[in-house]
Amino acid sequence: MVEQYKIGEHHGITLLCQNGSSDGFSEECMLAVDVVPSSMCKKLADYQFISVIELTRDYQSGLFNEALN
């Protein structure tokens, strides 16, 4: 999980996949497809999501390697 967000009354999260793709999911979608975090990487606990472009750059630079492996 990269970020938690709220749009109107709807809550959601952005997930980063091992292949570098990312997508947003509502709480309802996460429950429907049984999305459950497997662990937390303390090194990245303070990561600040800025934009998908920055997320892609951070992924390409290897920032998430420890968390995704």
Secondary structure, DSSP 8 states (H G I E B T S, - for coil): --EEEEETTEEEEEEE-TTS-EEEEEHHHHHHTT-------GGGTT-----HHHHHHHHHTTTTHHHH-
